[in-house]
């Protein structure tokens, strides 16, 4: 990055409070965390309910910053270029959009109720076979993370894959206008954040806000097998749908689960791909379908696409397989959870070639609001319908998972523990050597702690 301070002032619609010559200032990075300031950095102090980044303006010059934004009409450090704006968060978005438009590269926006990160990762993996790809790191997919991601685009990058998350109306609208993508992907419409959006139809409306910033000649890619996305009618954009049916131009057949991978045949208007991806679950085939649509659209060859799929590695805590010395195989899918991703994970466990029993340890799904009881019960009912031997529900909300499974009259063993501590006390009695165990709950439940504990226990045979 090499942005002139004068250009930054214009981009954020700000007023420089400093006396320094604006043309002499050059910014090389942008930060909202004062602890991460780099040489030549611009500091953007944000305000929240319990913090105020303005407090740290006086510390950033000594860490290498040359400029700061501020919502205060006075300077805290005369050594800094100090730029006054009404709202630093809005200014961050404006600066990111200005900077993004300096690069004539394809921007791919990815949203959906579940599968955003996995889809972003497989898209980036495939495209990396031909291009230098910039992508969202971690969960930097909100109104702070997304602009910071855009501001890290470098001149050597040839394409960017940007994840867009939300939990309220208007957020995807803002993110899409900021990123101005040429390609938009909507993976599915489920029940994540239904507490704030009221219904799945509300979630669909919120996700379709990605079209608000899509280039007028842009491409919209959606799963045709999702009940609500399949009903999306004509838009002003070229639209491609994918699924597991030949009615779509991009579809998959012959899906099979392996020990730590999933295989399928992918059919496109141009070719047929026999693939094996190092990830578990039918949902990963959906994600790969979306990625292949993009890859063909951007001109990758068959060999490049297959090479990109082969190089894909799943991210931590997302259906990550661990085999412990005590003979237990762990499916670590503890990153987050919603009813849709819960059911997808349960299906992966059901289809997995387990040596012995299949055990599902499921916890609370957060942000379900008034729908929490019903949605947890539905997960329990779903779990009771497949080839699962033991279901352990852990957490106050998860009691409804237990109730849903128990009331459905399945032959599986159903157990409930109010806390992780109770589960851990009984774990040696519950788990046997040779079991395959799925752990899944919302991130706030910290189920990764139980995953680590399993490996330290001498379980009964």
C-alpha positions in Angstrom: 0.0 0.0 0.0 1.1 3.5 -0.8 -1.6 6.1 -0.2 -1.0 9.8 -0.1 -2.5 11.5 3.0 -4.2 14.1 0.8 -6.0 11.3 -1.1 -7.1 9.7 2.2 -8.6 13.0 3.3 -10.7 13.1 0.1 -11.6 9.5 0.3 -13.0 9.7 3.8 -14.6 13.1 3.3 -12.4 14.4 6.2 -10.7 17.6 7.4 -7.1 17.6 8.2 -6.5 19.2 11.6 -2.7 19.2 11.2 -0.3 21.8 9.7 1.9 19.3 8.0 2.2 19.3 4.2 -0.3 16.6 3.1 1.5 15.8 -0.1 4.5 14.6 1.9 2.6 12.0 3.9 2.5 8.4 2.6 0.5 5.7 4.4 1.6 2.0 3.9 -0.9 0.2 6.1 -4.2 0.7 8.0 -5.0 -0.5 11.5 -7.9 -0.4 14.0 -5.8 -2.0 16.7 -3.2 0.3 18.2 -1.1 -2.8 19.2 -0.6 -3.8 15.6 0.6 -0.5 14.2 3.3 -0.9 11.5 5.8 1.7 10.1 3.9 4.2 8.0 0.6 3.2 9.4 -2.8 4.9 9.5 -4.6 4.4 12.8 -8.4 4.4 12.7 -9.8 4.5 16.3 -13.2 2.9 16.7 -15.7 3.4 19.4 -17.9 0.7 21.0 -20.1 0.2 24.1 -17.1 -0.6 26.3 -14.1 0.9 24.5 -12.8 4.0 22.8 -9.9 3.7 20.4 -9.3 7.4 20.6 -7.7 6.7 24.0 -4.7 5.2 22.2 -4.1 7.9 19.6 -1.3 9.4 21.7 0.6 6.1 21.6 0.6 5.2 18.0 3.3 7.6 16.6 6.0 5.9 18.7 4.9 2.6 17.2 5.3 3.8 13.6 2.0 5.5 12.7 2.2 8.7 10.7 -1.6 9.5 10.6 -4.8 9.0 12.5 -8.5 9.5 11.9 -10.5 11.0 14.8 -14.1 12.0 15.7 -12.7 14.7 17.9 -12.1 18.2 16.6 -8.8 18.5 18.4 -5.5 16.8 18.0 -4.0 14.4 20.6 -0.6 14.2 19.1 0.7 17.0 16.8 3.3 14.7 15.3 0.5 12.8 13.5 -1.5 13.8 10.4 -4.8 14.0 12.2 -7.9 13.7 10.0 -11.3 14.6 11.4 -14.4 12.6 10.3 -17.9 12.4 11.7 -17.8 8.6 12.1 -14.5 6.6 11.9 -16.3 3.3 11.1 -18.0 4.9 8.1 -14.7 6.4 7.1 -13.0 3.0 7.2 -15.6 1.6 4.8 -15.2 4.6 2.5 -11.4 4.3 2.5 -11.6 0.6 1.7 -14.0 1.2 -1.2 -11.7 4.0 -2.6 -8.7 1.7 -2.3 -10.4 -1.3 -3.8 -11.2 0.7 -6.9 -7.5 1.3 -7.5 -7.2 -2.3 -8.5 -8.8 -3.7 -11.7 -9.0 -7.3 -10.5 -12.0 -9.6 -10.1 -13.5 -9.4 -6.6 -15.6 -12.4 -5.6 -18.1 -11.9 -2.7 -19.3 -15.0 -0.8 -22.2 -15.1 1.6 -24.8 -17.6 2.9 -26.2 -19.0 6.1 -23.6 -21.7 6.4 -20.5 -22.7 4.4 -19.2 -19.2 3.7 -15.7 -19.8 4.9 -15.3 -23.3 3.4 -16.6 -22.0 0.1 -14.3 -19.0 0.2 -11.4 -21.4 1.0 -12.1 -23.8 -1.9 -12.6 -20.9 -4.3 -9.2 -19.5 -3.3 -7.5 -22.9 -3.4 -8.7 -23.5 -7.0 -8.0 -20.0 -8.3 -4.5 -20.1 -6.8 -3.6 -22.7 -9.4 -3.5 -19.8 -11.9 -3.7 -16.5 -10.0 -2.1 -14.7 -7.0 -5.2 -14.8 -4.8 -6.0 -12.5 -1.9 -8.7 -13.7 0.5 -10.4 -13.0 3.8 -8.4 -14.4 6.7 -10.2 -16.0 9.6 -13.6 -14.4 10.3 -12.8 -10.9 9.1 -16.1 -10.8 7.3 -18.0 -7.9 9.0 -18.1 -4.1 8.7 -14.6 -3.9 10.2 -13.0 -7.0 9.0 -14.1 -6.7 5.4 -12.7 -3.2 4.8 -9.4 -4.2 6.5 -9.2 -7.2 4.2 -9.7 -5.0 1.1 -7.0 -2.6 2.4 -4.5 -5.4 2.3 -4.8 -6.0 -1.4 -1.3 -5.6 -3.0 -0.3 -4.8 -6.6 0.8 -8.4 -7.1 -2.7 -9.8 -6.4 -4.8 -10.9 -9.4 -8.1 -11.8 -7.8 -9.7 -11.4 -4.3 -12.2 -13.7 -2.5 -14.1 -11.8 0.1 -16.4 -13.3 2.7 -19.4 -11.4 3.8 -21.2 -12.1 7.1 -24.1 -10.5 8.9 -26.7 -10.8 11.6 -28.9 -7.8 10.8 -30.6 -6.2 7.8 -28.4 -3.7 5.9 -25.1 -5.2 6.7 -24.6 -7.2 3.5 -25.8 -4.1 1.7 -23.0 -2.1 3.2 -20.3 -4.8 2.6 -21.3 -5.3 -1.0 -21.2 -1.6 -1.8 -17.8 -1.4 -0.1 -16.3 -4.5 -2.0 -18.1 -3.8 -5.3 -17.7 -7.5 -6.4 -17.9 -8.7 -10.0 -19.0 -12.2 -8.8 -21.4 -12.9 -6.0 -22.0 -16.4 -4.4 -24.9 -17.2 -2.1 -24.3 -20.7 -0.6 -27.7 -21.3 1.0 -30.4 -19.8 3.2 -30.8 -21.4 6.6 -31.7 -20.3 10.1 -28.5 -18.6 11.3 -29.3 -15.3 13.0 -33.0 -15.9 12.7 -33.3 -14.2 16.1 -32.6 -10.8 14.4 -34.1 -11.4 11.0 -37.4 -12.9 12.0 -37.8 -15.7 9.4 -35.9 -17.6 6.7 -37.6 -15.3 4.2 -36.0 -12.4 6.1 -32.6 -14.1 5.9 -33.0 -14.5 2.1 -33.8 -10.8 1.8 -30.7 -9.9 3.8 -28.4 -12.2 1.8 -29.7 -10.9 -1.5 -28.4 -7.5 -0.4 -25.1 -8.7 -1.9 -26.6 -7.7 -5.3 -26.6 -4.1 -4.2 -22.9 -3.6 -4.9 -22.5 -6.2 -7.6 -21.1 -4.9 -10.9 -23.9 -4.3 -13.4 -22.3 -6.9 -15.7 -21.7 -9.2 -12.7 -22.3 -12.9 -12.2 -24.6 -14.3 -9.5 -24.0 -17.9 -8.4 -26.5 -19.8 -6.1 -27.3 -23.3 -4.9 -30.4 -24.4 -6.8 -31.1 -27.1 -4.3 -31.8 -24.7 -1.5 -35.6 -24.3 -1.2 -35.6 -20.5 -1.0 -32.7 -19.8 -3.4 -34.4 -22.0 -6.0 -37.4 -19.6 -5.9 -35.3 -16.5 -6.7 -36.6 -15.3 -10.0 -35.0 -13.2 -12.7 -32.5 -10.5 -11.7 -30.6 -8.0 -13.8 -27.5 -10.2 -13.5 -26.4 -13.3 -15.3 -27.3 -16.1 -12.9 -25.9 -19.7 -12.6 -27.4 -22.2 -10.2 -25.7 -25.5 -9.2 -26.9 -28.6 -7.4 -27.1 -32.4 -7.4 -29.6 -32.5 -10.3 -29.0 -32.6 -14.1 -31.5 -29.7 -14.4 -28.6 -27.4 -13.4 -25.7 -26.5 -15.8 -23.3 -27.4 -13.0 -24.2 -30.6 -11.0 -22.6 -33.5 -9.1 -23.2 -37.2 -9.0 -21.7 -40.3 -7.4 -20.8 -38.7 -4.1 -19.0 -41.0 -1.8 -17.4 -40.5 1.7 -13.9 -41.7 2.5 -11.9 -41.8 5.7 -10.8 -38.1 5.4 -12.1 -37.0 2.0 -15.2 -36.9 -0.3 -15.3 -37.9 -3.9 -17.7 -37.0 -6.7 -18.2 -36.5 -10.4 -18.8 -32.9 -11.4 -20.5 -32.1 -14.6 -20.2 -28.7 -16.3 -21.1 -27.3 -19.7 -17.4 -27.6 -20.6 -16.2 -30.8 -19.0 -16.5 -33.6 -16.4 -14.3 -33.6 -13.3 -13.7 -36.7 -11.1 -12.6 -35.1 -7.9 -11.5 -36.0 -4.4 -11.4 -33.2 -1.9 -9.7 -33.4 1.5 -12.9 -32.6 3.5 -15.9 -34.6 4.6 -19.5 -34.1 3.7 -21.9 -33.6 0.8 -21.9 -29.9 1.6 -18.3 -29.7 0.5 -19.3 -30.9 -2.9 -21.8 -28.0 -3.1 -19.0 -25.6 -2.1 -16.7 -27.1 -4.8 -19.5 -26.7 -7.4 -19.7 -23.0 -6.8 -15.9 -22.8 -7.0 -15.8 -24.6 -10.3 -18.4 -22.2 -11.8 -16.1 -19.3 -10.9 -12.9 -21.1 -12.1 -14.4 -21.8 -15.5 -15.8 -18.3 -15.7 -12.3 -16.9 -15.1 -10.7 -19.2 -17.7 -8.9 -21.9 -15.7 -8.1 -25.2 -17.4 -9.2 -28.6 -16.3 -5.8 -29.4 -15.0 -5.6 -26.1 -13.1 -9.0 -26.8 -11.5 -8.1 -30.3 -10.5 -4.7 -29.1 -9.1 -6.5 -26.5 -7.0 -8.9 -29.0 -5.6 -6.1 -31.4 -4.7 -4.3 -28.6 -2.8 -7.3 -27.7 -0.6 -6.9 -28.2 3.1 -9.7 -27.7 5.6 -9.5 -25.0 8.2 -9.0 -25.7 11.9 -12.1 -26.7 13.9 -14.2 -27.2 10.7 -14.8 -31.0 10.4 -11.2 -31.7 11.2 -10.4 -35.4 11.7 -8.1 -36.3 14.7 -7.2 -39.9 15.6 -6.0 -40.2 19.2 -3.7 -42.8 20.7 -6.6 -44.1 22.7 -8.3 -45.3 19.6 -10.9 -42.6 19.3 -11.5 -40.7 16.1 -12.6 -37.1 16.6 -14.6 -35.0 14.1 -13.7 -31.5 15.4 -16.4 -29.2 14.0 -16.5 -26.8 16.9 -16.0 -23.5 15.1 -19.7 -22.7 15.1 -23.1 -24.1 14.7 -26.6 -23.5 13.3 -29.4 -26.0 12.7 -28.3 -26.3 9.1 -24.7 -26.9 9.8 -25.6 -29.3 12.7 -27.7 -31.5 10.4 -24.9 -31.4 7.8 -22.3 -32.5 10.4 -24.6 -35.3 11.7 -25.0 -36.5 8.1 -21.2 -36.6 7.7 -21.0 -38.7 10.9 -23.7 -41.0 9.7 -21.9 -41.6 6.4 -18.5 -42.0 7.9 -16.9 -45.4 7.7 -16.5 -45.8 11.4 -14.7 -48.7 13.0 -17.1 -49.0 15.9 -19.8 -46.7 17.3 -20.8 -43.3 16.0 -21.2 -40.7 18.8 -22.5 -37.2 18.4 -21.7 -34.7 21.2 -23.9 -31.6 20.4 -24.2 -28.4 22.3 -26.1 -25.1 22.3 -26.8 -23.2 19.1 -26.8 -19.5 20.0 -28.7 -16.5 18.5 -31.8 -18.5 17.8 -34.0 -16.2 20.0 -37.6 -17.3 20.4 -37.0 -20.1 17.9 -34.3 -21.8 20.1 -36.4 -24.5 21.6 -38.0 -25.6 18.4 -34.8 -25.6 16.3 -32.9 -27.5 18.9 -35.6 -30.1 19.0 -35.6 -30.4 15.2 -31.8 -31.1 15.4 -32.5 -33.9 17.9 -35.2 -35.4 15.7 -32.8 -35.4 12.7 -30.1 -37.0 14.8 -32.4 -39.8 15.8 -33.2 -40.7 12.2 -29.8 -41.9 11.1 -27.0 -44.4 12.0 -25.9 -42.8 15.3 -25.3 -45.0 18.3 -25.0 -42.4 21.0 -26.2 -38.8 21.2 -24.8 -36.6 24.0 -26.5 -33.2 24.4 -24.4 -30.8 26.4 -25.6 -27.3 27.6 -28.8 -25.7 28.8 -30.3 -25.2 25.3 -29.1 -28.6 24.1 -31.5 -30.2 26.5 -34.1 -29.7 23.7 -31.8 -31.7 21.3 -32.0 -34.5 23.8 -35.8 -34.2 24.1 -36.2 -34.1 20.4 -34.2 -37.3 19.9 -35.8 -39.1 22.9 -39.4 -38.2 21.8 -38.7 -39.5 18.3 -38.4 -43.0 19.6 -35.1 -44.0 18.1 -33.0 -47.0 19.3 -29.9 -44.9 19.9 -28.7 -44.1 23.4 -29.6 -40.5 24.3 -27.7 -38.7 27.1 -28.0 -35.2 28.5 -25.5 -33.2 30.5 -26.1 -29.6 31.7 -22.5 -28.6 31.6 -19.2 -29.6 30.0 -17.9 -30.5 33.4 -20.6 -33.1 33.8 -19.8 -34.6 30.4 -16.1 -34.8 31.1 -16.7 -36.5 34.5 -18.6 -39.3 32.7 -16.6 -39.3 29.4 -14.6 -42.5 30.3 -17.9 -44.4 30.7 -19.4 -42.9 27.5 -16.6 -43.3 25.0 -15.0 -46.5 23.9 -11.8 -47.1 21.9 -12.8 -47.4 18.2 -15.6 -44.8 18.5 -15.9 -42.0 16.0 -17.1 -38.9 17.9 -18.5 -35.7 16.4 -18.2 -32.5 18.6 -20.3 -29.5 17.4 -21.8 -26.4 19.1 -21.7 -22.7 18.7 -18.3 -21.0 19.2 -19.3 -19.5 22.5 -19.6 -23.0 24.0 -15.9 -23.6 23.7 -16.3 -27.3 22.8 -12.7 -27.4 21.6 -11.8 -27.9 25.3 -13.6 -31.2 25.3 -12.0 -32.2 22.0 -8.6 -31.8 23.7 -9.7 -33.7 26.8 -10.8 -36.8 24.8 -7.2 -37.5 23.8 -6.0 -37.6 27.4 -8.5 -40.2 28.6 -8.0 -44.0 28.7 -11.4 -45.0 27.5 -13.0 -48.3 28.1 -12.8 -51.0 25.4 
